Amino acid sequence: MCCLFTTIMFLGPRFGVMIWWLINPLRFNLIFDTYIFPLLGILFLPWTTLMYIGIAPGGILGFDWIWLGLALLVDLSSYGGGAYGNRKKISG
């Protein structure tokens, strides 16, 4: 199971959330009341959503905020890195 989980995570966070939802849908029902928040999270902040799904059932306490912050940093850096990499293609 560990190797399968690691392989899925290398395919990307959106794919990982999808497989996790297929394997354990009760976890999603426990965390989220509606489908709008996980859908928006998967679209715009996939790593943060994946981290939140991993730590939320036990409650977000203490060091868990650090993990969420790191996941948010990864999401924001992916957007910033894409913009920085394409800066010469945009005329202005």
Backbone bond lengths (Angstrom), bond angles and torsions (degrees), N, CA, C in turn:
res aa  C-N    CA-C-N  psi(-1)  N-CA   C-N-CA  omega(-1)  CA-C   N-CA-C  phi
1 M - - - 1.452 - - 1.521 110.11 -
2 C 1.313 117.35 -36.50 1.461 120.48 -178.64 1.524 110.99 -64.67
3 C 1.324 118.18 -42.72 1.465 121.10 179.74 1.517 110.98 -66.73
4 L 1.326 117.86 -37.84 1.456 121.79 176.86 1.526 110.42 -63.38
5 F 1.313 117.08 -44.96 1.464 121.86 179.39 1.530 110.74 -62.32
6 T 1.315 117.76 -42.61 1.460 121.96 179.53 1.525 110.90 -64.88
7 T 1.314 117.65 -41.69 1.457 121.42 178.17 1.514 111.20 -62.76
8 I 1.313 116.71 -41.89 1.465 121.07 179.24 1.522 110.24 -64.21
9 M 1.330 117.91 -40.04 1.456 120.25 -179.56 1.526 111.74 -66.12
10 F 1.345 117.27 -31.99 1.459 119.48 177.28 1.521 111.85 -72.28
11 L 1.329 118.01 -22.33 1.457 120.87 176.50 1.517 111.90 -74.72
12 G 1.310 116.93 -18.01 1.455 120.50 176.48 1.514 111.40 130.37
13 P 1.322 116.12 155.42 1.456 119.64 -176.03 1.530 113.28 -68.95
14 R 1.323 117.21 -32.67 1.467 118.88 179.64 1.522 110.93 -65.99
15 F 1.312 116.16 -42.46 1.461 120.76 177.23 1.524 110.35 -66.02
16 G 1.325 116.51 -38.47 1.463 120.44 177.99 1.515 112.46 -63.40
17 V 1.342 117.39 -42.26 1.461 120.83 178.12 1.520 110.06 -64.74
18 M 1.337 117.16 -40.60 1.459 120.70 -179.67 1.532 111.72 -62.75
19 I 1.320 116.55 -45.79 1.472 120.16 179.35 1.523 110.29 -66.51
20 W 1.326 116.85 -41.08 1.466 120.18 179.14 1.524 110.80 -61.80
21 W 1.358 115.82 -39.04 1.456 120.14 178.49 1.530 110.95 -66.58
22 L 1.341 117.19 -37.12 1.464 120.01 178.40 1.520 111.84 -69.58
23 I 1.325 117.41 -35.99 1.463 121.17 -178.79 1.519 111.72 -77.81
24 N 1.346 117.88 -40.85 1.459 121.76 -173.35 1.534 111.11 -135.05
25 P 1.348 118.27 71.94 1.473 119.58 -177.96 1.529 113.42 -68.95
26 L 1.316 118.29 -21.47 1.467 120.28 179.35 1.526 111.87 -65.92
27 R 1.314 116.44 -31.13 1.469 120.43 177.98 1.535 110.07 -63.11
28 F 1.325 116.47 -41.33 1.466 120.60 179.07 1.525 110.76 -67.61
29 N 1.327 116.88 -39.59 1.463 120.14 177.82 1.522 111.34 -65.27
30 L 1.318 117.54 -31.49 1.457 122.23 178.08 1.529 111.51 -71.56
31 I 1.307 116.88 -38.29 1.463 121.72 -175.10 1.522 112.04 -83.54
32 F 1.323 117.24 -48.67 1.459 121.59 -171.98 1.525 110.75 -108.52
33 D 1.342 115.97 138.98 1.459 121.13 176.77 1.529 111.67 -86.76
34 T 1.330 116.75 -35.42 1.457 121.74 -179.66 1.524 109.07 -122.06
35 Y 1.321 116.09 173.58 1.456 120.16 179.02 1.522 112.53 -93.96
36 I 1.317 117.72 -7.50 1.463 119.95 -176.08 1.534 112.01 -70.41
37 F 1.327 118.05 -41.83 1.472 120.24 -178.48 1.528 112.83 -68.29
38 P 1.335 119.90 -45.47 1.475 116.68 176.29 1.523 112.68 -66.67
39 L 1.332 117.22 -32.81 1.456 119.50 178.52 1.527 111.08 -65.88
40 L 1.324 117.15 -45.90 1.468 120.45 177.04 1.528 111.08 -64.91
41 G 1.329 116.74 -37.75 1.455 120.13 178.02 1.514 112.64 -64.26
42 I 1.326 117.04 -41.51 1.460 120.69 179.38 1.523 110.54 -67.35
43 L 1.320 117.14 -35.30 1.465 120.01 -179.30 1.523 112.50 -73.47
44 F 1.326 117.76 -44.70 1.461 120.24 -170.74 1.539 114.62 -105.41
45 L 1.318 119.06 -34.23 1.467 122.81 -178.60 1.529 110.40 -132.45
46 P 1.332 117.77 69.92 1.469 119.33 -173.09 1.528 114.54 -65.66
47 W 1.334 118.55 -40.17 1.465 119.38 -179.20 1.526 111.45 -69.24
48 T 1.317 116.69 -37.36 1.461 120.43 178.33 1.524 110.30 -66.86
49 T 1.331 117.15 -40.33 1.461 120.89 177.52 1.519 110.76 -63.72
50 L 1.309 116.84 -43.68 1.460 120.79 178.83 1.523 111.50 -62.03
51 M 1.327 116.82 -41.74 1.466 120.77 178.16 1.524 110.67 -67.09
52 Y 1.318 117.06 -40.95 1.461 120.91 179.55 1.532 110.59 -62.88
53 I 1.314 117.06 -40.99 1.465 120.62 178.12 1.523 110.01 -63.68
54 G 1.304 116.77 -34.59 1.462 120.29 -179.42 1.517 114.12 -71.72
55 I 1.331 117.81 -33.82 1.471 118.79 -173.15 1.517 114.36 -109.80
56 A 1.329 119.27 -14.61 1.465 121.12 -172.96 1.527 115.39 -68.02
57 P 1.331 121.52 -35.91 1.474 118.19 -176.94 1.526 114.22 -60.34
58 G 1.305 118.25 -29.69 1.460 121.11 178.48 1.514 113.11 -87.10
59 G 1.300 117.07 -3.20 1.462 121.24 -176.18 1.517 109.85 94.17
60 I 1.304 116.72 144.25 1.465 121.27 -179.57 1.519 107.84 -95.89
61 L 1.311 114.90 105.02 1.455 121.90 -176.55 1.514 110.27 -130.85
62 G 1.313 117.21 144.08 1.460 123.83 170.04 1.517 115.31 51.04
63 F 1.320 115.94 -110.47 1.457 123.17 -172.70 1.522 112.41 -69.32
64 D 1.329 118.17 -16.23 1.460 121.34 178.46 1.525 111.63 -62.39
65 W 1.319 116.85 -30.99 1.463 120.24 177.16 1.522 111.11 -64.45
66 I 1.321 117.30 -32.39 1.469 121.18 177.10 1.523 109.71 -65.09
67 W 1.335 117.05 -44.32 1.461 121.17 178.76 1.526 111.35 -61.30
68 L 1.327 116.23 -43.26 1.462 119.68 177.66 1.524 111.37 -64.31
69 G 1.310 116.98 -39.60 1.456 121.05 177.28 1.518 112.43 -63.72
70 L 1.323 117.13 -41.14 1.464 120.67 177.89 1.525 111.06 -65.17
71 A 1.322 116.67 -40.75 1.463 120.08 177.99 1.531 110.56 -64.39
72 L 1.324 116.96 -40.02 1.462 120.94 176.83 1.526 110.61 -63.78
73 L 1.318 117.07 -39.79 1.469 120.93 176.68 1.524 111.83 -61.99
74 V 1.328 117.05 -40.11 1.465 120.78 178.02 1.526 110.38 -63.86
75 D 1.335 116.77 -43.36 1.463 120.13 178.38 1.522 111.55 -62.74
76 L 1.325 116.73 -47.65 1.461 119.98 -178.68 1.530 111.98 -66.92
77 S 1.322 117.46 -35.40 1.463 119.65 179.02 1.526 111.16 -70.20
78 S 1.322 118.07 -28.92 1.462 119.02 176.65 1.523 110.54 -67.54
79 Y 1.327 117.43 -37.27 1.466 119.90 175.75 1.526 110.51 -69.90
80 G 1.308 117.23 -44.18 1.461 120.80 -179.86 1.511 112.37 -66.96
81 G 1.311 116.94 -37.85 1.458 120.57 179.01 1.513 112.19 -65.95
82 G 1.321 116.96 -36.86 1.459 120.57 177.14 1.518 111.48 -66.75
83 A 1.307 116.49 -40.45 1.462 120.33 178.60 1.525 110.73 -67.87
84 Y 1.321 117.01 -40.82 1.463 120.57 -179.79 1.527 110.60 -66.77
85 G 1.324 117.13 -38.85 1.458 120.58 -179.60 1.511 113.34 -68.47
86 N 1.323 118.32 -26.71 1.456 121.91 -178.47 1.513 113.30 -102.64
87 R 1.306 118.93 15.80 1.458 121.99 -174.13 1.519 112.71 -64.88
88 K 1.346 119.15 -29.80 1.461 120.67 -178.67 1.527 112.22 -83.93
89 K 1.317 117.38 -15.50 1.466 120.57 179.64 1.515 112.06 -81.15
90 I 1.320 116.38 -19.25 1.462 120.36 -178.77 1.528 108.43 -94.40
91 S 1.327 115.24 120.99 1.462 117.55 178.86 1.523 109.63 -84.05
92 G 1.271 116.61 141.78 1.454 117.44 -178.69 1.440 112.62 -171.39
